[in-house]
Amino acid sequence: MAGGCLSCFFAYTSVVLLGGGLYDVEASRCDDVIYKKVGDAVELPSCAPTKGVTFSQWKYGFNLTTEKKSVSGNNQFKGRLNLNPTSFNLTVRQLTRQDSGVFQFISAVNGKQSETVTINLRVYDPITKEPAVTLDSSWDAEKNSCTVSLTCSSSSDSSVTFSWTVRNETTSGSTMVYNVTPQDLDTGFTCTVSNVVSEKSKSTTAKCSNTPESPFFVPLVVGVLCGAALIGLPLLLYLFMRSKGEEEVVTPKRSLQNKDES
């Protein structure tokens, strides 16, 4: 049970049964463990007969509510409970993570105590965001293939598990190393992050090439181009200005020659 929760017991209550379809509730069929998402509703089965029940009580925590036909105390479930007066099933609505814990139903039939029904409720946050996938590929000359390293991560704060799917293979874990050959063309990888109530997936592809570019090639080309620009632009500007000055010198000489001839 999460810390800070107020412990309480629930006596048999005569709350009016809600009509069918008013709440999206899935019966648990007396399961020992029930998994639900935050915000869901859950129906906890009593597994009691519909007739002959002389005593019934839902128990949660370490305190007992003795008032019959009422739910007393300012407990964490206030306003979120509904008891079916026929089946004695208890419905809890708008579940929170703090509602996780052990519920017990104690009853007697025709004055004889029945076996206690124990239900372990586990409430989880649903996974709402896709996982983040990173991929790194390197050429292995000895194997004539690419070594693809993948990492999957999730921003979910609940307990999650990771799995990878490539072609028809599935492996568990947040990381994966896989060999891809040039003949494989595009190879798809899918990471799935999941908990017991939800899951999200993200896919990526890898392509292997046996002529990988040197990591120094691109910076080298960029450096050569920048160097050429730094040297070439001033040189072009100088040549342009020089040609402009020669034109200005030639033009006055031609004007003087024309005057002398006239």
C-alpha positions in Angstrom: 0.0 0.0 0.0 1.4 3.4 -0.9 2.6 5.5 2.0 0.3 8.2 3.4 -2.9 6.3 2.6 -5.6 6.3 5.3 -6.3 2.7 6.3 -9.9 1.7 6.5 -12.5 -1.1 6.4 -15.8 -1.1 4.6 -18.9 -2.6 6.1 -21.8 -3.8 4.1 -23.5 -0.7 2.6 -27.0 -0.2 1.1 -25.9 2.2 -1.6 -28.3 2.1 -4.6 -26.8 -0.1 -7.3 -25.9 2.0 -10.4 -27.6 1.1 -13.6 -25.8 -0.9 -16.2 -23.7 1.1 -18.6 -23.4 4.1 -16.3 -19.8 3.2 -15.5 -17.3 1.3 -17.5 -16.6 -1.5 -15.1 -15.1 -4.8 -15.9 -15.8 -7.7 -13.5 -12.8 -9.5 -12.2 -14.3 -13.0 -11.8 -12.7 -13.5 -8.3 -9.1 -13.0 -9.6 -6.5 -13.0 -6.9 -4.7 -10.0 -8.5 -6.3 -7.3 -10.6 -4.4 -4.7 -12.7 -6.0 -1.4 -13.6 -5.0 2.0 -15.0 -5.3 5.3 -13.1 -8.8 6.7 -13.7 -10.4 3.3 -14.3 -13.2 1.7 -12.3 -12.9 -1.8 -10.8 -15.5 -4.3 -9.5 -14.2 -6.4 -6.7 -16.0 -9.8 -6.6 -17.2 -11.1 -3.3 -17.8 -14.6 -4.7 -20.6 -14.9 -2.2 -24.0 -16.6 -2.9 -26.9 -14.3 -3.6 -29.0 -15.9 -0.8 -28.4 -17.0 2.7 -25.7 -14.4 3.5 -26.1 -13.5 7.2 -23.0 -11.4 7.5 -20.9 -9.5 5.0 -18.0 -7.0 5.2 -15.3 -5.6 3.0 -11.9 -5.1 4.7 -9.1 -2.8 3.7 -6.3 -1.8 6.0 -6.2 -2.3 9.7 -9.3 -0.5 11.1 -12.8 -1.9 11.2 -16.0 0.0 10.4 -18.7 -1.6 12.5 -21.7 0.5 11.5 -24.0 -1.7 9.4 -25.4 -0.4 6.1 -23.0 2.6 6.0 -19.5 3.6 5.1 -18.2 5.7 7.9 -15.0 7.7 8.3 -13.3 10.3 6.1 -11.3 7.7 4.1 -9.5 8.0 0.8 -12.4 6.2 -1.1 -15.1 8.6 0.0 -17.6 9.2 -2.8 -16.0 6.6 -5.0 -17.6 3.4 -3.7 -20.7 1.4 -4.7 -21.8 -1.9 -3.1 -24.1 -4.2 -5.0 -26.7 -5.3 -2.4 -27.4 -8.6 -4.2 -23.9 -9.9 -5.2 -22.0 -7.9 -2.5 -19.5 -6.9 -5.2 -17.7 -3.7 -4.4 -17.0 -1.1 -7.1 -14.3 1.5 -6.7 -14.3 4.3 -9.3 -11.7 6.9 -10.4 -8.8 4.8 -9.2 -5.5 6.3 -8.1 -2.1 4.7 -7.6 -2.7 5.1 -3.8 -5.7 2.7 -4.1 -3.3 -0.2 -4.7 -3.5 -2.7 -1.9 -5.2 -5.8 -0.5 -9.0 -6.0 -0.2 -10.7 -8.8 1.7 -14.3 -9.8 1.8 -15.5 -11.6 5.0 -18.9 -13.2 5.1 -21.0 -15.9 6.7 -23.7 -18.0 5.1 -26.6 -19.3 7.3 -24.5 -18.4 10.3 -21.4 -20.3 9.2 -18.3 -18.3 8.3 -17.2 -18.5 4.7 -13.7 -18.5 3.3 -12.2 -15.0 3.2 -11.8 -13.7 -0.4 -8.6 -11.8 -0.8 -8.0 -9.5 -3.8 -4.7 -7.7 -4.5 -5.4 -4.5 -6.5 -2.6 -2.9 -8.5 -3.1 0.5 -10.1 -0.6 1.8 -12.7 -0.1 5.0 -14.6 -0.8 4.3 -18.4 2.1 4.8 -20.7 1.2 7.9 -22.8 4.4 8.7 -24.8 6.3 6.8 -27.4 9.8 5.6 -26.3 12.9 7.4 -27.5 15.1 5.3 -29.9 18.8 5.9 -30.7 20.7 4.0 -33.4 24.5 3.8 -34.1 25.9 1.8 -37.1 29.5 1.0 -37.8 31.1 -1.1 -40.7 32.9 -4.3 -39.7 35.3 -5.2 -42.4 36.1 -8.6 -40.9 32.4 -9.7 -40.9 31.6 -7.7 -44.1 28.6 -6.3 -42.3 27.4 -3.4 -40.1 27.1 -3.6 -36.4 23.9 -1.8 -35.4 23.6 -0.7 -31.7 20.2 0.5 -30.5 19.0 2.0 -27.2 15.4 2.5 -26.1 14.3 4.7 -23.2 11.0 5.8 -21.7 9.9 8.9 -19.8 7.3 6.9 -17.9 7.8 7.0 -14.1 6.1 3.7 -13.6 7.7 0.2 -13.8 8.1 -0.7 -17.4 9.7 -3.4 -19.5 11.4 -3.1 -22.9 11.4 -5.4 -25.9 12.9 -5.2 -29.5 11.4 -6.7 -32.6 13.4 -7.1 -35.9 12.0 -9.3 -38.7 10.5 -12.3 -36.9 12.7 -12.0 -33.8 11.8 -10.5 -30.4 14.2 -9.9 -27.6 13.8 -8.3 -24.2 15.9 -5.4 -22.8 16.4 -1.7 -23.5 19.5 -2.2 -25.7 20.1 -4.4 -28.7 23.1 -5.2 -31.0 22.3 -6.5 -34.4 24.4 -7.3 -37.6 23.1 -6.1 -40.9 24.6 -6.9 -44.3 24.5 -4.7 -47.4 22.2 -7.2 -49.0 19.6 -6.7 -46.2 18.8 -3.3 -47.6 16.5 -1.4 -45.1 16.1 -3.3 -41.8 13.3 -2.2 -39.5 13.6 -2.2 -35.7 10.7 -1.7 -33.3 11.1 -0.9 -29.6 8.1 -1.6 -27.3 7.8 -0.2 -23.8 5.1 -1.7 -21.7 3.6 -2.2 -18.2 0.8 -4.5 -17.2 -1.9 -2.1 -18.4 -0.5 -0.3 -21.5 2.2 -0.2 -24.1 3.8 2.2 -26.7 6.1 1.4 -29.6 8.6 3.3 -31.8 10.2 2.1 -35.0 13.4 3.0 -36.9 15.4 1.6 -39.9 19.0 0.8 -40.5 20.8 0.4 -43.9 24.3 -1.1 -44.2 26.9 0.2 -46.7 30.3 -1.2 -47.3 31.7 2.2 -48.4 31.3 4.3 -45.3 32.4 7.9 -45.4 35.4 8.8 -43.3 34.3 10.9 -40.4 37.0 13.4 -41.4 35.9 13.7 -45.0 33.0 16.0 -44.6 34.8 18.4 -42.2 37.8 18.4 -44.6 35.6 19.4 -47.6 34.0 22.1 -45.6 37.4 23.4 -44.5 38.7 23.5 -48.0 35.7 25.4 -49.3 35.9 27.9 -46.4 39.6 28.4 -47.0 39.1 28.9 -50.7 36.4 31.5 -50.0 38.6 33.4 -47.6 41.4 33.6 -50.1 39.5 33.9 -53.3 37.1 36.6 -52.3 39.8 39.2 -51.4 41.7 38.3 -54.5 38.7 38.8 -56.7 38.0 42.1 -55.0 41.5 43.2 -55.6 41.5 42.3 -59.3 38.2 44.0 -59.7 39.4 47.2 -58.1 42.6 47.1 -60.1 40.8 46.8 -63.4 38.5 49.6 -62.4 41.5 51.9 -61.7 43.1 51.1 -65.1 40.0 52.1 -66.9 39.9 55.4 -65.1 43.6 56.1 -66.2 43.0 55.1 -69.8 39.9 57.3 -70.2 41.5 60.7 -69.5 44.4 59.9 -71.8 42.0 59.2 -74.7 40.3 62.5 -74.0 43.6 64.5 -74.2 44.5 62.8 -77.5 41.2 63.8 -79.0 41.7 67.4 -78.0 45.2 67.6 -79.5 44.0 66.2 -82.8 41.3 68.8 -83.0 
